[in-house]
Amino acid sequence: MQIKINNYNKKFYNLLNHHKKIYKNIQTNKLLEYKKNYNTIQNNKLLEYEKKFFYLWKVENFFDFITLFLKI
């Protein structure tokens, strides 16, 4: 009887460890996927800000140019 119980315990713990490993892998993959998505979003935001800044910089230079031209 004791041998059967020990055998079941081994099987149970093996199964438990196996599922723990699977769960850990899934969580790691989810985390990596989230980080990848987050980085992509941040990069897109950064690019968007750069475009806006560059546009504003061009507009500002354009107005400086016009004011210079008008002063002459």
PDB file of N, CA, C and O in Angstrom:
ATOM      1  N   MET A   1       0.828  -1.208   0.000  1.00  0.00           N
ATOM      2  CA  MET A   1       0.000   0.000   0.000  1.00  0.00           C
ATOM      3  C   MET A   1       0.868   1.267   0.000  1.00  0.00           C
ATOM      4  O   MET A   1       0.615   2.217  -0.741  1.00  0.00           O
ATOM      5  N   GLN A   2       1.881   1.248   0.840  1.00  0.00           N
ATOM      6  CA  GLN A   2       2.774   2.409   0.939  1.00  0.00           C
ATOM      7  C   GLN A   2       3.492   2.666  -0.393  1.00  0.00           C
ATOM      8  O   GLN A   2       3.689   3.816  -0.785  1.00  0.00           O
ATOM      9  N   ILE A   3       3.869   1.617  -1.065  1.00  0.00           N
ATOM     10  CA  ILE A   3       4.558   1.753  -2.351  1.00  0.00           C
ATOM     11  C   ILE A   3       3.632   2.403  -3.373  1.00  0.00           C
ATOM     12  O   ILE A   3       4.067   3.251  -4.152  1.00  0.00           O
ATOM     13  N   LYS A   4       2.358   2.010  -3.374  1.00  0.00           N
ATOM     14  CA  LYS A   4       1.396   2.615  -4.306  1.00  0.00           C
ATOM     15  C   LYS A   4       1.252   4.106  -4.039  1.00  0.00           C
ATOM     16  O   LYS A   4       1.237   4.920  -4.963  1.00  0.00           O
ATOM     17  N   ILE A   5       1.145   4.450  -2.751  1.00  0.00           N
ATOM     18  CA  ILE A   5       0.992   5.874  -2.393  1.00  0.00           C
ATOM     19  C   ILE A   5       2.227   6.649  -2.841  1.00  0.00           C
ATOM     20  O   ILE A   5       2.099   7.733  -3.412  1.00  0.00           O
ATOM     21  N   ASN A   6       3.402   6.120  -2.595  1.00  0.00           N
ATOM     22  CA  ASN A   6       4.636   6.785  -3.022  1.00  0.00           C
ATOM     23  C   ASN A   6       4.681   6.934  -4.541  1.00  0.00           C
ATOM     24  O   ASN A   6       5.109   7.959  -5.070  1.00  0.00           O
ATOM     25  N   ASN A   7       4.236   5.900  -5.215  1.00  0.00           N
ATOM     26  CA  ASN A   7       4.213   5.942  -6.666  1.00  0.00           C
ATOM     27  C   ASN A   7       3.264   7.049  -7.156  1.00  0.00           C
ATOM     28  O   ASN A   7       3.596   7.802  -8.071  1.00  0.00           O
ATOM     29  N   TYR A   8       2.084   7.134  -6.535  1.00  0.00           N
ATOM     30  CA  TYR A   8       1.133   8.198  -6.906  1.00  0.00           C
ATOM     31  C   TYR A   8       1.696   9.576  -6.595  1.00  0.00           C
ATOM     32  O   TYR A   8       1.532  10.522  -7.365  1.00  0.00           O
ATOM     33  N   ASN A   9       2.362   9.669  -5.453  1.00  0.00           N
ATOM     34  CA  ASN A   9       2.967  10.956  -5.088  1.00  0.00           C
ATOM     35  C   ASN A   9       4.002  11.378  -6.123  1.00  0.00           C
ATOM     36  O   ASN A   9       4.035  12.541  -6.525  1.00  0.00           O
ATOM     37  N   LYS A  10       4.840  10.454  -6.556  1.00  0.00           N
ATOM     38  CA  LYS A  10       5.852  10.762  -7.576  1.00  0.00           C
ATOM     39  C   LYS A  10       5.184  11.225  -8.866  1.00  0.00           C
ATOM     40  O   LYS A  10       5.582  12.226  -9.462  1.00  0.00           O
ATOM     41  N   LYS A  11       4.166  10.483  -9.286  1.00  0.00           N
ATOM     42  CA  LYS A  11       3.461  10.864 -10.514  1.00  0.00           C
ATOM     43  C   LYS A  11       2.831  12.245 -10.372  1.00  0.00           C
ATOM     44  O   LYS A  11       2.907  13.075 -11.279  1.00  0.00           O
ATOM     45  N   PHE A  12       2.207  12.478  -9.214  1.00  0.00           N
ATOM     46  CA  PHE A  12       1.567  13.770  -8.990  1.00  0.00           C
ATOM     47  C   PHE A  12       2.584  14.905  -9.042  1.00  0.00           C
ATOM     48  O   PHE A  12       2.360  15.916  -9.707  1.00  0.00           O
ATOM     49  N   TYR A  13       3.713  14.733  -8.331  1.00  0.00           N
ATOM     50  CA  TYR A  13       4.722  15.795  -8.314  1.00  0.00           C
ATOM     51  C   TYR A  13       5.377  15.975  -9.677  1.00  0.00           C
ATOM     52  O   TYR A  13       5.700  17.097 -10.066  1.00  0.00           O
ATOM     53  N   ASN A  14       5.572  14.904 -10.387  1.00  0.00           N
ATOM     54  CA  ASN A  14       6.107  15.031 -11.743  1.00  0.00           C
ATOM     55  C   ASN A  14       5.152  15.837 -12.624  1.00  0.00           C
ATOM     56  O   ASN A  14       5.558  16.723 -13.374  1.00  0.00           O
ATOM     57  N   LEU A  15       3.869  15.494 -12.502  1.00  0.00           N
ATOM     58  CA  LEU A  15       2.863  16.217 -13.279  1.00  0.00           C
ATOM     59  C   LEU A  15       2.804  17.685 -12.868  1.00  0.00           C
ATOM     60  O   LEU A  15       2.711  18.582 -13.706  1.00  0.00           O
ATOM     61  N   LEU A  16       2.860  17.904 -11.556  1.00  0.00           N
ATOM     62  CA  LEU A  16       2.825  19.274 -11.034  1.00  0.00           C
ATOM     63  C   LEU A  16       4.018  20.079 -11.548  1.00  0.00           C
ATOM     64  O   LEU A  16       3.860  21.215 -11.995  1.00  0.00           O
ATOM     65  N   ASN A  17       5.194  19.494 -11.483  1.00  0.00           N
ATOM     66  CA  ASN A  17       6.399  20.188 -11.962  1.00  0.00           C
ATOM     67  C   ASN A  17       6.324  20.449 -13.457  1.00  0.00           C
ATOM     68  O   ASN A  17       6.728  21.505 -13.944  1.00  0.00           O
ATOM     69  N   HIS A  18       5.807  19.478 -14.163  1.00  0.00           N
ATOM     70  CA  HIS A  18       5.655  19.649 -15.601  1.00  0.00           C
ATOM     71  C   HIS A  18       4.739  20.842 -15.907  1.00  0.00           C
ATOM     72  O   HIS A  18       5.050  21.661 -16.772  1.00  0.00           O
ATOM     73  N   HIS A  19       3.616  20.933 -15.197  1.00  0.00           N
ATOM     74  CA  HIS A  19       2.688  22.039 -15.431  1.00  0.00           C
ATOM     75  C   HIS A  19       3.259  23.372 -14.959  1.00  0.00           C
ATOM     76  O   HIS A  19       2.979  24.422 -15.537  1.00  0.00           O
ATOM     77  N   LYS A  20       4.060  23.310 -13.905  1.00  0.00           N
ATOM     78  CA  LYS A  20       4.724  24.543 -13.459  1.00  0.00           C
ATOM     79  C   LYS A  20       5.648  25.066 -14.552  1.00  0.00           C
ATOM     80  O   LYS A  20       5.672  26.264 -14.835  1.00  0.00           O
ATOM     81  N   LYS A  21       6.414  24.152 -15.168  1.00  0.00           N
ATOM     82  CA  LYS A  21       7.331  24.557 -16.240  1.00  0.00           C
ATOM     83  C   LYS A  21       6.559  25.152 -17.416  1.00  0.00           C
ATOM     84  O   LYS A  21       6.946  26.181 -17.970  1.00  0.00           O
ATOM     85  N   ILE A  22       5.473  24.496 -17.786  1.00  0.00           N
ATOM     86  CA  ILE A  22       4.659  24.989 -18.907  1.00  0.00           C
ATOM     87  C   ILE A  22       4.111  26.375 -18.576  1.00  0.00           C
ATOM     88  O   ILE A  22       4.173  27.287 -19.400  1.00  0.00           O
ATOM     89  N   TYR A  23       3.575  26.527 -17.367  1.00  0.00           N
ATOM     90  CA  TYR A  23       3.016  27.809 -16.941  1.00  0.00           C
ATOM     91  C   TYR A  23       4.085  28.897 -16.957  1.00  0.00           C
ATOM     92  O   TYR A  23       3.849  30.013 -17.419  1.00  0.00           O
ATOM     93  N   LYS A  24       5.263  28.552 -16.446  1.00  0.00           N
ATOM     94  CA  LYS A  24       6.365  29.517 -16.411  1.00  0.00           C
ATOM     95  C   LYS A  24       6.758  29.936 -17.831  1.00  0.00           C
ATOM     96  O   LYS A  24       6.994  31.116 -18.089  1.00  0.00           O
ATOM     97  N   ASN A  25       6.828  28.968 -18.748  1.00  0.00           N
ATOM     98  CA  ASN A  25       7.159  29.286 -20.138  1.00  0.00           C
ATOM     99  C   ASN A  25       6.110  30.192 -20.764  1.00  0.00           C
ATOM    100  O   ASN A  25       6.439  31.141 -21.477  1.00  0.00           O
ATOM    101  N   ILE A  26       4.845  29.891 -20.491  1.00  0.00           N
ATOM    102  CA  ILE A  26       3.754  30.705 -21.051  1.00  0.00           C
ATOM    103  C   ILE A  26       3.838  32.128 -20.513  1.00  0.00           C
ATOM    104  O   ILE A  26       3.699  33.094 -21.263  1.00  0.00           O
ATOM    105  N   GLN A  27       4.069  32.250 -19.199  1.00  0.00           N
ATOM    106  CA  GLN A  27       4.167  33.579 -18.597  1.00  0.00           C
ATOM    107  C   GLN A  27       5.358  34.345 -19.168  1.00  0.00           C
ATOM    108  O   GLN A  27       5.261  35.542 -19.439  1.00  0.00           O
ATOM    109  N   THR A  28       6.480  33.654 -19.349  1.00  0.00           N
ATOM    110  CA  THR A  28       7.671  34.299 -19.909  1.00  0.00           C
ATOM    111  C   THR A  28       7.387  34.774 -21.334  1.00  0.00           C
ATOM    112  O   THR A  28       7.760  35.885 -21.711  1.00  0.00           O
ATOM    113  N   ASN A  29       6.728  33.928 -22.118  1.00  0.00           N
ATOM    114  CA  ASN A  29       6.394  34.315 -23.486  1.00  0.00           C
ATOM    115  C   ASN A  29       5.445  35.506 -23.509  1.00  0.00           C
ATOM    116  O   ASN A  29       5.596  36.415 -24.325  1.00  0.00           O
ATOM    117  N   LYS A  30       4.467  35.493 -22.606  1.00  0.00           N
ATOM    118  CA  LYS A  30       3.535  36.624 -22.528  1.00  0.00           C
ATOM    119  C   LYS A  30       4.280  37.897 -22.177  1.00  0.00           C
ATOM    120  O   LYS A  30       4.041  38.957 -22.755  1.00  0.00           O
ATOM    121  N   LEU A  31       5.193  37.775 -21.215  1.00  0.00           N
ATOM    122  CA  LEU A  31       5.954  38.946 -20.800  1.00  0.00           C
ATOM    123  C   LEU A  31       6.811  39.477 -21.946  1.00  0.00           C
ATOM    124  O   LEU A  31       6.869  40.684 -22.184  1.00  0.00           O
ATOM    125  N   LEU A  32       7.473  38.566 -22.650  1.00  0.00           N
ATOM    126  CA  LEU A  32       8.302  38.985 -23.783  1.00  0.00           C
ATOM    127  C   LEU A  32       7.451  39.646 -24.868  1.00  0.00           C
ATOM    128  O   LEU A  32       7.846  40.653 -25.456  1.00  0.00           O
ATOM    129  N   GLU A  33       6.279  39.062 -25.122  1.00  0.00           N
ATOM    130  CA  GLU A  33       5.371  39.621 -26.121  1.00  0.00           C
ATOM    131  C   GLU A  33       4.913  41.016 -25.698  1.00  0.00           C
ATOM    132  O   GLU A  33       4.851  41.935 -26.514  1.00  0.00           O
ATOM    133  N   TYR A  34       4.593  41.160 -24.417  1.00  0.00           N
ATOM    134  CA  TYR A  34       4.157  42.458 -23.900  1.00  0.00           C
ATOM    135  C   TYR A  34       5.274  43.485 -24.032  1.00  0.00           C
ATOM    136  O   TYR A  34       5.042  44.619 -24.451  1.00  0.00           O
ATOM    137  N   LYS A  35       6.504  43.070 -23.666  1.00  0.00           N
ATOM    138  CA  LYS A  35       7.632  43.994 -23.774  1.00  0.00           C
ATOM    139  C   LYS A  35       7.856  44.410 -25.225  1.00  0.00           C
ATOM    140  O   LYS A  35       8.125  45.577 -25.512  1.00  0.00           O
ATOM    141  N   LYS A  36       7.743  43.444 -26.136  1.00  0.00           N
ATOM    142  CA  LYS A  36       7.939  43.741 -27.552  1.00  0.00           C
ATOM    143  C   LYS A  36       6.878  44.733 -28.038  1.00  0.00           C
ATOM    144  O   LYS A  36       7.187  45.705 -28.727  1.00  0.00           O
ATOM    145  N   ASN A  37       5.625  44.469 -27.665  1.00  0.00           N
ATOM    146  CA  ASN A  37       4.542  45.372 -28.062  1.00  0.00           C
ATOM    147  C   ASN A  37       4.724  46.749 -27.451  1.00  0.00           C
ATOM    148  O   ASN A  37       4.510  47.762 -28.116  1.00  0.00           O
ATOM    149  N   TYR A  38       5.119  46.789 -26.188  1.00  0.00           N
ATOM    150  CA  TYR A  38       5.313  48.062 -25.501  1.00  0.00           C
ATOM    151  C   TYR A  38       6.427  48.859 -26.174  1.00  0.00           C
ATOM    152  O   TYR A  38       6.294  50.062 -26.401  1.00  0.00           O
ATOM    153  N   ASN A  39       7.526  48.178 -26.491  1.00  0.00           N
ATOM    154  CA  ASN A  39       8.642  48.864 -27.149  1.00  0.00           C
ATOM    155  C   ASN A  39       8.232  49.378 -28.522  1.00  0.00           C
ATOM    156  O   ASN A  39       8.631  50.473 -28.920  1.00  0.00           O
ATOM    157  N   THR A  40       7.439  48.596 -29.250  1.00  0.00           N
ATOM    158  CA  THR A  40       6.969  49.033 -30.563  1.00  0.00           C
ATOM    159  C   THR A  40       6.112  50.284 -30.421  1.00  0.00           C
ATOM    160  O   THR A  40       6.263  51.242 -31.180  1.00  0.00           O
ATOM    161  N   ILE A  41       5.214  50.265 -29.446  1.00  0.00           N
ATOM    162  CA  ILE A  41       4.339  51.426 -29.214  1.00  0.00           C
ATOM    163  C   ILE A  41       5.175  52.640 -28.849  1.00  0.00           C
ATOM    164  O   ILE A  41       4.945  53.733 -29.368  1.00  0.00           O
ATOM    165  N   GLN A  42       6.152  52.456 -27.952  1.00  0.00           N
ATOM    166  CA  GLN A  42       7.002  53.578 -27.545  1.00  0.00           C
ATOM    167  C   GLN A  42       7.790  54.122 -28.733  1.00  0.00           C
ATOM    168  O   GLN A  42       7.911  55.337 -28.891  1.00  0.00           O
ATOM    169  N   ASN A  43       8.321  53.239 -29.561  1.00  0.00           N
ATOM    170  CA  ASN A  43       9.073  53.686 -30.732  1.00  0.00           C
ATOM    171  C   ASN A  43       8.178  54.460 -31.695  1.00  0.00           C
ATOM    172  O   ASN A  43       8.594  55.467 -32.267  1.00  0.00           O
ATOM    173  N   ASN A  44       6.946  53.982 -31.869  1.00  0.00           N
ATOM    174  CA  ASN A  44       6.017  54.685 -32.750  1.00  0.00           C
ATOM    175  C   ASN A  44       5.684  56.059 -32.197  1.00  0.00           C
ATOM    176  O   ASN A  44       5.602  57.031 -32.947  1.00  0.00           O
ATOM    177  N   LYS A  45       5.491  56.142 -30.884  1.00  0.00           N
ATOM    178  CA  LYS A  45       5.213  57.445 -30.265  1.00  0.00           C
ATOM    179  C   LYS A  45       6.398  58.381 -30.451  1.00  0.00           C
ATOM    180  O   LYS A  45       6.240  59.560 -30.769  1.00  0.00           O
ATOM    181  N   LEU A  46       7.589  57.827 -30.244  1.00  0.00           N
ATOM    182  CA  LEU A  46       8.791  58.637 -30.391  1.00  0.00           C
ATOM    183  C   LEU A  46       8.916  59.164 -31.818  1.00  0.00           C
ATOM    184  O   LEU A  46       9.219  60.339 -32.024  1.00  0.00           O
ATOM    185  N   LEU A  47       8.683  58.304 -32.793  1.00  0.00           N
ATOM    186  CA  LEU A  47       8.743  58.731 -34.185  1.00  0.00           C
ATOM    187  C   LEU A  47       7.700  59.813 -34.467  1.00  0.00           C
ATOM    188  O   LEU A  47       7.964  60.782 -35.179  1.00  0.00           O
ATOM    189  N   GLU A  48       6.516  59.627 -33.895  1.00  0.00           N
ATOM    190  CA  GLU A  48       5.453  60.615 -34.081  1.00  0.00           C
ATOM    191  C   GLU A  48       5.872  61.966 -33.493  1.00  0.00           C
ATOM    192  O   GLU A  48       5.663  63.011 -34.109  1.00  0.00           O
ATOM    193  N   TYR A  49       6.463  61.934 -32.301  1.00  0.00           N
ATOM    194  CA  TYR A  49       6.939  63.178 -31.685  1.00  0.00           C
ATOM    195  C   TYR A  49       8.028  63.817 -32.526  1.00  0.00           C
ATOM    196  O   TYR A  49       8.048  65.035 -32.699  1.00  0.00           O
ATOM    197  N   GLU A  50       8.929  63.005 -33.047  1.00  0.00           N
ATOM    198  CA  GLU A  50      10.006  63.549 -33.883  1.00  0.00           C
ATOM    199  C   GLU A  50       9.436  64.229 -35.115  1.00  0.00           C
ATOM    200  O   GLU A  50       9.890  65.306 -35.502  1.00  0.00           O
ATOM    201  N   LYS A  51       8.434  63.598 -35.735  1.00  0.00           N
ATOM    202  CA  LYS A  51       7.814  64.202 -36.919  1.00  0.00           C
ATOM    203  C   LYS A  51       7.177  65.537 -36.570  1.00  0.00           C
ATOM    204  O   LYS A  51       7.349  66.523 -37.286  1.00  0.00           O
ATOM    205  N   LYS A  52       6.434  65.562 -35.455  1.00  0.00           N
ATOM    206  CA  LYS A  52       5.776  66.813 -35.038  1.00  0.00           C
ATOM    207  C   LYS A  52       6.805  67.892 -34.737  1.00  0.00           C
ATOM    208  O   LYS A  52       6.651  69.046 -35.138  1.00  0.00           O
ATOM    209  N   PHE A  53       7.854  67.500 -34.028  1.00  0.00           N
ATOM    210  CA  PHE A  53       8.884  68.463 -33.681  1.00  0.00           C
ATOM    211  C   PHE A  53       9.543  69.011 -34.938  1.00  0.00           C
ATOM    212  O   PHE A  53       9.763  70.216 -35.062  1.00  0.00           O
ATOM    213  N   PHE A  54       9.857  68.112 -35.872  1.00  0.00           N
ATOM    214  CA  PHE A  54      10.501  68.544 -37.100  1.00  0.00           C
ATOM    215  C   PHE A  54       9.578  69.488 -37.879  1.00  0.00           C
ATOM    216  O   PHE A  54      10.025  70.486 -38.444  1.00  0.00           O
ATOM    217  N   TYR A  55       8.282  69.153 -37.897  1.00  0.00           N
ATOM    218  CA  TYR A  55       7.322  70.008 -38.582  1.00  0.00           C
ATOM    219  C   TYR A  55       7.270  71.381 -37.919  1.00  0.00           C
ATOM    220  O   TYR A  55       7.292  72.406 -38.600  1.00  0.00           O
ATOM    221  N   LEU A  56       7.202  71.396 -36.601  1.00  0.00           N
ATOM    222  CA  LEU A  56       7.165  72.682 -35.882  1.00  0.00           C
ATOM    223  C   LEU A  56       8.445  73.472 -36.116  1.00  0.00           C
ATOM    224  O   LEU A  56       8.418  74.692 -36.278  1.00  0.00           O
ATOM    225  N   TRP A  57       9.565  72.757 -36.131  1.00  0.00           N
ATOM    226  CA  TRP A  57      10.840  73.421 -36.359  1.00  0.00           C
ATOM    227  C   TRP A  57      10.864  74.058 -37.742  1.00  0.00           C
ATOM    228  O   TRP A  57      11.342  75.181 -37.897  1.00  0.00           O
ATOM    229  N   LYS A  58      10.350  73.348 -38.753  1.00  0.00           N
ATOM    230  CA  LYS A  58      10.295  73.888 -40.113  1.00  0.00           C
ATOM    231  C   LYS A  58       9.381  75.102 -40.162  1.00  0.00           C
ATOM    232  O   LYS A  58       9.707  76.114 -40.784  1.00  0.00           O
ATOM    233  N   VAL A  59       8.225  74.991 -39.494  1.00  0.00           N
ATOM    234  CA  VAL A  59       7.267  76.106 -39.494  1.00  0.00           C
ATOM    235  C   VAL A  59       7.879  77.323 -38.811  1.00  0.00           C
ATOM    236  O   VAL A  59       7.757  78.450 -39.293  1.00  0.00           O
ATOM    237  N   GLU A  60       8.539  77.079 -37.680  1.00  0.00           N
ATOM    238  CA  GLU A  60       9.166  78.176 -36.949  1.00  0.00           C
ATOM    239  C   GLU A  60      10.228  78.844 -37.815  1.00  0.00           C
ATOM    240  O   GLU A  60      10.303  80.072 -37.860  1.00  0.00           O
ATOM    241  N   ASN A  61      11.035  78.064 -38.492  1.00  0.00           N
ATOM    242  CA  ASN A  61      12.048  78.630 -39.386  1.00  0.00           C
ATOM    243  C   ASN A  61      11.408  79.388 -40.532  1.00  0.00           C
ATOM    244  O   ASN A  61      11.905  80.426 -40.967  1.00  0.00           O
ATOM    245  N   PHE A  62      10.310  78.860 -41.007  1.00  0.00           N
ATOM    246  CA  PHE A  62       9.613  79.526 -42.092  1.00  0.00           C
ATOM    247  C   PHE A  62       9.112  80.908 -41.640  1.00  0.00           C
ATOM    248  O   PHE A  62       9.224  81.893 -42.369  1.00  0.00           O
ATOM    249  N   PHE A  63       8.554  80.955 -40.413  1.00  0.00           N
ATOM    250  CA  PHE A  63       8.075  82.250 -39.903  1.00  0.00           C
ATOM    251  C   PHE A  63       9.229  83.192 -39.637  1.00  0.00           C
ATOM    252  O   PHE A  63       9.110  84.396 -39.862  1.00  0.00           O
ATOM    253  N   ASP A  64      10.337  82.665 -39.165  1.00  0.00           N
ATOM    254  CA  ASP A  64      11.534  83.504 -38.988  1.00  0.00           C
ATOM    255  C   ASP A  64      11.981  84.067 -40.336  1.00  0.00           C
ATOM    256  O   ASP A  64      12.346  85.238 -40.443  1.00  0.00           O
ATOM    257  N   PHE A  65      11.946  83.237 -41.335  1.00  0.00           N
ATOM    258  CA  PHE A  65      12.339  83.665 -42.667  1.00  0.00           C
ATOM    259  C   PHE A  65      11.399  84.784 -43.167  1.00  0.00           C
ATOM    260  O   PHE A  65      11.852  85.782 -43.728  1.00  0.00           O
ATOM    261  N   ILE A  66      10.095  84.598 -42.953  1.00  0.00           N
ATOM    262  CA  ILE A  66       9.130  85.609 -43.396  1.00  0.00           C
ATOM    263  C   ILE A  66       9.337  86.924 -42.646  1.00  0.00           C
ATOM    264  O   ILE A  66       9.316  87.995 -43.253  1.00  0.00           O
ATOM    265  N   THR A  67       9.536  86.845 -41.335  1.00  0.00           N
ATOM    266  CA  THR A  67       9.751  88.081 -40.572  1.00  0.00           C
ATOM    267  C   THR A  67      11.039  88.772 -41.022  1.00  0.00           C
ATOM    268  O   THR A  67      11.096  89.998 -41.107  1.00  0.00           O
ATOM    269  N   LEU A  68      12.054  87.987 -41.305  1.00  0.00           N
ATOM    270  CA  LEU A  68      13.286  88.572 -41.822  1.00  0.00           C
ATOM    271  C   LEU A  68      13.025  89.263 -43.169  1.00  0.00           C
ATOM    272  O   LEU A  68      13.477  90.379 -43.425  1.00  0.00           O
ATOM    273  N   PHE A  69      12.294  88.567 -43.989  1.00  0.00           N
ATOM    274  CA  PHE A  69      11.985  89.102 -45.313  1.00  0.00           C
ATOM    275  C   PHE A  69      11.158  90.390 -45.200  1.00  0.00           C
ATOM    276  O   PHE A  69      11.370  91.347 -45.946  1.00  0.00           O
ATOM    277  N   LEU A  70      10.217  90.392 -44.258  1.00  0.00           N
ATOM    278  CA  LEU A  70       9.366  91.567 -44.081  1.00  0.00           C
ATOM    279  C   LEU A  70      10.141  92.751 -43.494  1.00  0.00           C
ATOM    280  O   LEU A  70       9.821  93.909 -43.763  1.00  0.00           O
ATOM    281  N   LYS A  71      11.141  92.451 -42.707  1.00  0.00           N
ATOM    282  CA  LYS A  71      11.957  93.529 -42.121  1.00  0.00           C
ATOM    283  C   LYS A  71      12.790  94.226 -43.186  1.00  0.00           C
ATOM    284  O   LYS A  71      13.102  95.411 -43.066  1.00  0.00           O
ATOM    285  N   ILE A  72      13.138  93.501 -44.204  1.00  0.00           N
ATOM    286  CA  ILE A  72      13.989  94.064 -45.265  1.00  0.00           C
ATOM    287  C   ILE A  72      13.211  94.942 -46.134  1.00  0.00           C
ATOM    288  O   ILE A  72      13.752  95.509 -47.084  1.00  0.00           O
TER     289      ILE A  72
END
